[in-house]
Amino acid sequence: MNLTGKKAVSIFQESVLDWHKKEAPHPNPYAPATIEATLFEKNHIDTIQWHIEDEIRRPDIALDEVVALKRRIDKLNQERTDLVEKIDDFVLEIFKGSKPKETARLNSESPAWLLDRMSILELKIYHMEEQVNRKEASSEHIQKCQAKLTILSEQREDLIVCLDELFQDYRNGDKRMKVYRQMKMYNDSSLNPSLYKGKAS
């Protein structure tokens, strides 16, 4: 597998466009158990969550619907975290043969969390482009959104470079990969007091 920043972005873009065409679950076009399929699935979850986050902010939404949506968001967040950790497993496997130098440095975030940011960024760009193209919007609104879109597009290019440079540092042994699992507690009935206390009673 030769994953690059541009390749990752293209997979995220493909997922975003595919979901917005159908607004429904869709088949993953990549071979199962590959990093490409996992990246596509990761962005698919991000896309669904993006729209639920929009929906939950409606001022007219009923309280019981808010609760139901919040539970969906919690579930999606857990799935998102699980997929991020799965992506890091792929990257660990890719670079298992690389030997870090004695002077090798750690990175503040793992490659998968950088890819997570890149996935969310593609959603920001897609929806900011929607705002720029809104026919009924004021010229002031469009100008403001265009300025934001320019910054987001620049950030995309910067993150592509960051990912490629990080991978190159792993290959050269200039950085060593170390992964810390998220160890989320709120969904675990043995770690969240609000869950295990209620269960005991």
N, C-alpha and C positions, 0 to 999 in steps of 0.2 A: 504494500500500500504506500502510495506516495501522496499523502495529503498535504496540500498547500493551503495558504490563507484564501486564495482565490477560489480554489475548489470547494472549500467549506462554505464560502459565501454563496457560490452558485447553487449548492444543495439547499441552503436556507432559503434563497430566493425562489427556488423551484417549489419548495414546500409552501411558502407563503402564497404564491400565485395559485397553486393547486387548490389550497383550502378556500381561497376567496372565489374561485370559480364554482365550487360545489357547496361550500359551507356545510360539509358533512365529512364523516370519516372516509378516508380514501386509501387505496392500496399503496403500500410502500414500493416504489419502483426499483429499489436496490436489493441486492441479494441478502437474504437473512444472515444474521450473525456477522455483519461487516460494520466497520466504523461509518461507512456512508449511510447505511440503513439506520444506524443509531442516531446520526446527526439529523437525518430527515425526520425521524420519529420525535426527537428532542424539539425541533422547531415546530412540529405539528402540535405538540402539547403547549408550547409557548403561545402559539397562535390562538388556540382555543381559550387559554387563560386570559389572553389580552382582551378578547371580546366579552368574557364573563366579567372581567374587571370594569369594563365600560358599562355593562348592563347593571351591575350592582350599585352604580353611582346615580342611577335614575332617581329623581326626587319623588316619583309617584309609585315606586316599587313597594309592595306589601312586605311587612316584617317577616312573615314566614318564608317568603321567596328570598329575602336577604339571607336568612339562615341557611336555606338550601344551597344558595350560590356560594356562600362562604365555605360550606362543607365541600363543595366541588373544588373550590380554589385550594383548600387544604390538601385534598387528594391529589390534585394536579401538581402541587408543589412537591409532594413526596415523590411522585413519579418523575418529575423533572430532576430532583436531586439524585435519584437512583440512576437515571440515564447519564447524568454528568459523571458520576463515579464509574459507570460502565465505559464511558469514553476515555477516562483516565486509564482504565485497565488496558484498553486498546493501545494507548500511547506508551504505557509502560512496556508492553510486549514489543512494540516497534523498536524501542531504544534499549532493550535489555542487553544487547551486545555492545553498546557504547560504554567505554570505560572513562568515568570522570577523572579529571586531573586532580592532583592534591589541592590545587588552588580553586577547584570548581565551586561556583556559588549556587545558592538556592534562589529560586524565583519566588516572589511573594504570593503568586497564585499558580495553580496547576494549569496545564494546557486546556483542560476541559472547562474550567471556569472562565478562561479567556474566550473559548468557543461559545460558552453560554452568553457572554456579553455580546459577541458577534451575532448570535442568533436573535437576541432581543433588538439589537440595532437594526437588523433588516426589517423588523416589524415597525420600528419607529420611522424608518425611511419610507416604507410602503404607505403608511398612514399619513405621513407628512406630505407625500406626493399627492394623496387624495385631497388634502386641504388646499394645496397649491392649485389644483384643477377644479375646485368647487365653483360652479357657474354662478351661484347666487351669493357667494361671499364678496365682501367689500375688497377694494383694491388694497386697502391698508392691511387687511387680514392676509391676503395673498402675499404681499410683500414681506410681512413678518414671517410667514411660514416658509417662504423661499429662502430667507436668510438662515432660518433654522435648518432647512434641508441642505443648504450648502455646508454648514458645519457638520451635520450628520454624515454627509458623503465624505468629507475630509476625515472624519473619525473612522469610517469604514476602511479607507486606504491605510490609515495609521495602524489599525488593529491587524490588518492583513500582514503588514510588515512586521509587527510585533510577534505574531504567531510564527512566521517564517524564520525570523531571527532566533526565536526561542528553540525551534526545532534544530536549527543549525548549531546553536550552542550545545545542545544535547549530543549531536553527532560529533562535534569537535571535542567534547569532554569539558567545555568551559563552564557548563552548568550541570548540576545533577538533579534528577527528578526525584522528588519526594512528595508523596500524596498523603494528605490528612483527610480522613472521612468526616463527613458533616456531623454524624452522630446526633441527628435531630431527636428531640425528646418529646415534643408535644403530641406526636401521633402514636407514641409507644405507651401502652396501658400499664407497663411496669415502671415507667419513668416519670410520667405526668401525674402529679398528685391529684389533680382534678378528676383523673380517670381511675387511678387505683384506689383512692379513698372512697369514691362513689361505688366502686365494684365491691369493696369490702363490706360496705353497709348494706 
